[in-house]
Amino acid sequence: MQAVKVTEHGDIDVLEYGEYPDPEVGSDEVLVDIKAAALNHLDIWTRRGMPGLDLEMPHIPGSDGAGVVEEVGENVTRFEEGDRVALSAGVGDLRMDDPTLDPHFHIIGEHVPGIHSEYAAISEDNLIPVPEGVDWAVAGSSSLVFQTAWRMLIERADLEAGESVLVLGASGGVGHAALQIADYAGAEVYATGSTEEKLEYAREHGADHVCNYEEENFADWVRSETDGRGVDVVVEHVGEPTWQDSLASLTKGGRLVTCGGTGGGAPETDIPRIFWNQLEIIGSTMATPEQVDDVMGLVWDGTFEPAIREELPMSEIDRAHEIIENREGFGKVVVRPDSEL
């Protein structure tokens, strides 16, 4: 088959699209004919290499994708040939109440081979049904960011109707999902972006107040907009460049919920502000199967809408990575196997 390959950790030039051995289907696995997949910042970090990440090379990236069941292993009970499915990339012990807390929890595409390829063999536990009529670009680009944002806001931050939420980078992957989920939950939504186009997207998808962070300090803006109070919840996924201002945007007793640090993972922090204002710093990673079902049902019925910034053939994977790294446009970058075009 043809697949995207990371040949070694490094810059974009370590990416290739070419022949790779066909996957072998295990007894609990499903062979999926991939119709569309998508990139996340996770693919950039995996390509560059992260501390403690020890991968067998070449590595197939990709934690988002969807396609048609081609073959099922002998023990598979949930799917059959011809079913439409999408990947849910978190792998944990399903006997636990919360598999994301499994000490051996890992993510397909990051810690083990992913699905930026023509075919992928995936455990049936990591597949979710896709209804007829859902576009492949939507099916292949929604799972990771919407489950992440849903768990952050609904489960971890325990967001209630009437509370206020600041969503950083509201047109990015997790940001555009969090924006819609916060609005759906009945929150007053504050959103940041770097261009008028991105801010207009935020307005159209649930933001009540918007700020161009390239033109003004967003913490000062939040304080001004809330008469000095601050917001109840900040959705933080940037890290070093925004951390201090995210803390400064919170009201007393506020919650900062974070799922990553695309701008750097070791920020300075304001400890006196945290204890004096009794702030909560909440980590969040992926979602449980039940949470995935809850949020993806709302994607499939059109309640939530993934933004697609560009669709490319997988052979142009270097350009896809470039778009993500350079923050060009907003929304998800979708890649399709060249054989599907």
C-alpha positions as CSV (number, residue, x, y, z in Angstrom):
1,M,0.0,0.0,0.0
2,Q,0.9,3.7,-0.1
3,A,1.5,5.5,3.2
4,V,2.9,8.6,4.7
5,K,6.1,7.8,6.5
6,V,8.3,9.7,9.0
7,T,11.7,8.4,8.3
8,E,13.4,10.1,11.3
9,H,12.5,12.9,13.7
10,G,13.1,16.3,12.1
11,D,11.7,18.9,9.8
12,I,9.3,18.5,7.0
13,D,11.9,16.9,4.7
14,V,11.7,13.7,6.8
15,L,8.2,13.0,5.4
16,E,7.7,10.6,2.5
17,Y,4.7,9.1,0.7
18,G,5.4,5.8,-0.8
19,E,5.2,2.0,-0.5
20,Y,4.7,0.4,2.9
21,P,3.9,-3.2,3.8
22,D,0.2,-4.0,3.8
23,P,-1.2,-4.3,7.4
24,E,-1.9,-7.7,8.9
25,V,-5.3,-8.0,10.5
26,G,-5.4,-9.4,14.0
27,S,-8.2,-11.4,15.5
28,D,-9.7,-8.3,17.2
29,E,-8.9,-5.9,14.4
30,V,-10.7,-4.4,11.5
31,L,-9.0,-3.5,8.1
32,V,-10.2,-0.1,7.1
33,D,-10.0,1.3,3.5
34,I,-9.1,4.9,4.4
35,K,-11.2,7.5,2.6
36,A,-10.1,10.7,4.4
37,A,-7.8,11.5,7.3
38,A,-6.7,14.7,8.9
39,L,-3.8,16.4,10.7
40,N,-3.5,17.7,14.2
41,H,-0.7,19.5,16.0
42,L,0.1,16.1,17.4
43,D,1.4,15.0,14.0
44,I,3.9,17.9,14.0
45,W,5.2,17.0,17.5
46,T,5.4,13.4,16.6
47,R,7.4,14.2,13.5
48,R,9.7,16.5,15.3
49,G,10.2,14.1,18.2
50,M,9.2,14.6,21.9
51,P,11.0,13.7,25.1
52,G,10.4,10.0,25.9
53,L,8.9,9.3,22.4
54,D,10.7,6.2,21.1
55,L,9.3,5.1,17.7
56,E,10.2,2.4,15.3
57,M,11.1,4.1,12.0
58,P,9.7,4.5,9.5
59,H,6.6,5.6,11.4
60,I,3.1,6.2,9.9
61,P,1.5,9.2,11.6
62,G,-2.2,10.2,11.8
63,S,-4.7,10.1,14.7
64,D,-7.8,11.1,12.7
65,G,-9.3,9.3,9.8
66,A,-12.3,7.4,8.4
67,G,-13.2,4.8,5.8
68,V,-14.9,1.6,4.9
69,V,-14.5,-1.8,6.6
70,E,-12.7,-4.1,4.2
71,E,-12.1,-7.1,6.4
72,V,-12.7,-8.1,10.0
73,G,-10.8,-10.4,12.4
74,E,-12.4,-13.6,13.7
75,N,-13.2,-12.2,17.1
76,V,-14.7,-8.9,15.9
77,T,-18.4,-8.5,16.8
78,R,-19.2,-4.8,16.3
79,F,-18.5,-4.3,12.6
80,E,-18.8,-6.1,9.3
81,E,-17.5,-5.6,5.8
82,G,-18.9,-2.4,4.2
83,D,-19.5,-0.5,7.4
84,R,-18.5,3.2,7.6
85,V,-16.2,3.9,10.5
86,A,-14.0,6.6,12.0
87,L,-11.0,6.3,14.4
88,S,-11.0,7.2,18.0
89,A,-7.3,7.2,18.7
90,G,-7.0,6.8,22.5
91,V,-6.0,3.4,23.7
92,G,-6.6,2.4,27.3
93,D,-7.9,-0.4,29.5
94,L,-11.6,-0.5,28.8
95,R,-12.2,-2.4,32.1
96,M,-11.4,0.8,33.9
97,D,-14.1,3.4,34.6
98,D,-11.9,6.0,32.9
99,P,-9.5,4.3,30.3
100,T,-7.7,7.6,29.8
101,L,-6.2,7.2,33.3
102,D,-4.7,3.8,32.4
103,P,-0.9,4.1,33.1
104,H,-0.3,2.5,29.7
105,F,-2.7,4.9,27.9
106,H,-1.4,5.8,24.4
107,I,-2.6,7.4,21.2
108,I,-2.7,5.8,17.7
109,G,-0.5,7.9,15.4
110,E,1.7,9.2,18.2
111,H,2.9,6.2,20.2
112,V,2.0,3.5,17.7
113,P,1.5,3.6,13.9
114,G,-1.3,5.8,12.7
115,I,-3.6,5.9,9.7
116,H,-2.2,8.3,7.1
117,S,-2.2,5.5,4.6
118,E,-4.4,3.6,2.1
119,Y,-5.3,0.9,4.6
120,A,-5.1,0.5,8.4
121,A,-5.6,-2.4,10.8
122,I,-7.4,-1.0,13.9
123,S,-8.8,-2.6,17.0
124,E,-12.6,-2.6,16.9
125,D,-12.5,-0.9,20.3
126,N,-11.0,2.2,18.6
127,L,-13.6,2.5,15.8
128,I,-16.9,4.4,15.9
129,P,-19.7,4.0,13.4
130,V,-20.2,6.7,10.8
131,P,-23.8,7.2,9.6
132,E,-24.6,7.2,5.9
133,G,-24.6,10.7,4.5
134,V,-21.8,12.1,6.6
135,D,-19.1,13.5,4.3
136,W,-15.8,11.7,4.5
137,A,-13.9,14.9,5.2
138,V,-16.1,15.5,8.3
139,A,-15.9,11.9,9.4
140,G,-12.1,11.8,9.0
141,S,-11.3,15.1,10.8
142,S,-13.7,15.4,13.8
143,S,-12.9,12.8,16.4
144,L,-9.7,13.9,18.1
145,V,-10.5,17.6,18.5
146,F,-14.2,17.3,19.4
147,Q,-13.7,14.5,21.9
148,T,-10.8,16.5,23.5
149,A,-12.8,19.7,23.7
150,W,-15.9,17.9,25.0
151,R,-14.0,16.2,27.9
152,M,-12.2,19.5,28.7
153,L,-15.3,21.5,29.1
154,I,-18.2,19.2,29.9
155,E,-16.4,16.6,32.1
156,R,-13.2,18.1,33.5
157,A,-14.1,21.8,33.8
158,D,-17.8,20.8,34.6
159,L,-19.1,23.8,32.7
160,E,-22.5,25.0,33.6
161,A,-25.0,27.2,31.6
162,G,-24.6,30.8,32.4
163,E,-20.8,30.6,33.1
164,S,-18.3,32.4,31.0
165,V,-15.6,30.8,28.9
166,L,-12.5,32.1,27.2
167,V,-11.4,30.0,24.2
168,L,-7.9,30.7,22.9
169,G,-7.2,30.2,19.2
170,A,-10.9,29.7,18.6
171,S,-10.5,28.9,14.9
172,G,-7.8,26.2,15.4
173,G,-8.4,22.4,15.9
174,V,-9.4,22.2,19.6
175,G,-10.3,25.8,19.7
176,H,-13.1,25.7,17.0
177,A,-14.5,22.6,18.7
178,A,-14.4,24.1,22.2
179,L,-16.1,27.3,20.8
180,Q,-19.1,25.3,19.6
181,I,-19.3,23.1,22.7
182,A,-19.2,26.1,25.1
183,D,-22.0,27.8,23.1
184,Y,-24.0,24.5,23.1
185,A,-23.6,24.3,26.9
186,G,-25.1,27.7,27.4
187,A,-22.0,29.6,28.3
188,E,-21.1,33.2,27.5
189,V,-18.2,32.8,25.1
190,Y,-15.1,34.9,24.7
191,A,-12.8,34.0,21.9
192,T,-9.4,35.0,20.5
193,G,-8.0,34.9,17.0
194,S,-5.3,36.6,14.9
195,T,-7.2,37.8,11.9
196,E,-10.6,39.3,11.1
197,E,-11.5,36.2,9.1
198,K,-10.8,34.0,12.1
199,L,-12.8,36.3,14.4
200,E,-15.7,36.3,12.0
201,Y,-15.7,32.5,12.1
202,A,-15.8,32.6,15.9
203,R,-18.7,35.0,15.8
204,E,-20.6,32.7,13.4
205,H,-20.0,29.7,15.6
206,G,-20.9,30.8,19.1
207,A,-18.6,33.6,20.3
208,D,-20.3,36.5,22.0
209,H,-17.1,38.5,22.3
210,V,-14.0,38.4,20.2
211,C,-10.4,39.7,20.5
212,N,-7.6,40.0,18.0
213,Y,-4.6,38.9,20.2
214,E,-2.2,40.4,17.7
215,E,-3.5,43.8,18.4
216,E,-4.3,43.8,22.1
217,N,-3.5,41.8,25.2
218,F,-6.3,39.3,25.7
219,A,-6.1,39.3,29.5
220,D,-6.6,43.1,29.6
221,W,-9.4,42.7,27.1
222,V,-11.2,40.0,29.2
223,R,-10.9,42.2,32.3
224,S,-12.4,45.1,30.4
225,E,-15.2,43.1,28.9
226,T,-16.2,41.6,32.3
227,D,-15.9,44.8,34.3
228,G,-12.8,43.4,36.0
229,R,-14.3,40.1,37.1
230,G,-12.6,37.7,34.6
231,V,-14.1,34.5,33.2
232,D,-15.0,31.2,34.9
233,V,-13.1,28.9,32.6
234,V,-10.2,29.3,30.2
235,V,-9.6,26.7,27.4
236,E,-5.8,26.6,27.2
237,H,-3.8,24.7,24.6
238,V,-1.0,27.1,23.7
239,G,1.2,26.9,26.7
240,E,4.2,29.2,27.2
241,P,3.1,32.3,25.2
242,T,-0.3,32.5,26.8
243,W,-0.1,30.9,30.2
244,Q,0.3,33.9,32.4
245,D,-2.4,35.9,30.6
246,S,-4.7,32.8,30.7
247,L,-4.3,32.8,34.5
248,A,-4.8,36.6,34.6
249,S,-8.1,36.2,32.7
250,L,-9.7,34.0,35.4
251,T,-12.1,35.2,38.1
252,K,-11.6,34.1,41.7
253,G,-12.2,30.4,41.9
254,G,-11.9,30.1,38.1
255,R,-10.7,27.0,36.2
256,L,-8.0,26.7,33.6
257,V,-8.3,23.5,31.6
258,T,-5.4,22.5,29.4
259,C,-4.9,19.7,26.8
260,G,-1.5,20.7,25.5
261,G,1.1,23.3,24.8
262,T,1.6,24.0,21.1
263,G,3.7,27.1,21.8
264,G,5.9,25.4,24.5
265,G,5.3,23.1,27.4
266,A,7.3,24.8,30.3
267,P,5.8,28.2,31.0
268,E,6.6,30.4,34.0
269,T,3.6,30.5,36.3
270,D,2.2,32.9,38.8
271,I,1.9,30.9,42.0
272,P,0.6,33.8,44.2
273,R,-2.2,34.4,41.7
274,I,-3.1,30.7,41.8
275,F,-3.4,30.4,45.5
276,W,-4.7,33.8,46.3
277,N,-7.5,33.6,43.7
278,Q,-8.0,29.9,44.5
279,L,-7.7,28.9,40.8
280,E,-7.9,25.3,39.6
281,I,-5.4,24.0,36.9
282,I,-7.0,21.0,35.2
283,G,-5.4,18.6,32.8
284,S,-7.4,16.8,30.2
285,T,-6.5,14.1,27.6
286,M,-8.7,12.6,24.9
287,A,-12.0,11.1,26.2
288,T,-13.7,7.9,27.4
289,P,-15.7,5.8,24.9
290,E,-19.0,7.1,26.4
291,Q,-17.8,10.7,26.0
292,V,-16.8,10.1,22.4
293,D,-20.2,8.7,21.6
294,D,-21.9,11.7,23.2
295,V,-20.0,14.3,21.3
296,M,-19.7,12.5,18.0
297,G,-23.4,12.0,17.9
298,L,-23.7,15.8,17.8
299,V,-21.1,16.0,15.0
300,W,-22.9,13.4,12.9
301,D,-26.3,15.2,13.3
302,G,-24.8,18.5,12.3
303,T,-25.0,20.2,15.7
304,F,-21.2,20.7,15.6
305,E,-19.4,21.5,12.4
306,P,-15.7,20.8,11.9
307,A,-14.0,23.6,9.9
308,I,-12.0,22.3,6.9
309,R,-9.3,24.6,5.8
310,E,-7.9,22.5,2.9
311,E,-8.1,19.1,1.4
312,L,-5.0,17.6,-0.2
313,P,-3.7,14.3,-1.6
314,M,-1.6,12.3,0.8
315,S,1.4,12.7,-1.6
316,E,1.4,16.4,-0.6
317,I,1.8,15.6,3.1
318,D,4.7,18.0,3.3
319,R,2.4,20.9,2.3
320,A,-0.2,19.7,4.8
321,H,2.4,19.9,7.6
322,E,3.5,23.3,6.4
323,I,0.0,24.7,6.6
324,I,-0.4,23.5,10.2
325,E,3.1,24.8,11.3
326,N,2.6,28.2,9.7
327,R,-0.9,28.6,11.0
328,E,-2.3,29.3,7.6
329,G,-6.1,29.7,7.6
330,F,-8.1,27.9,10.2
331,G,-9.7,24.5,10.8
332,K,-8.6,21.1,9.9
333,V,-6.3,20.0,7.0
334,V,-7.7,16.8,5.4
335,V,-5.6,14.4,3.4
336,R,-6.9,11.6,1.1
337,P,-5.0,8.7,-0.3
338,D,-4.0,9.5,-3.8
339,S,-5.8,6.4,-5.0
340,E,-9.1,8.0,-3.8
341,L,-8.7,11.0,-6.0
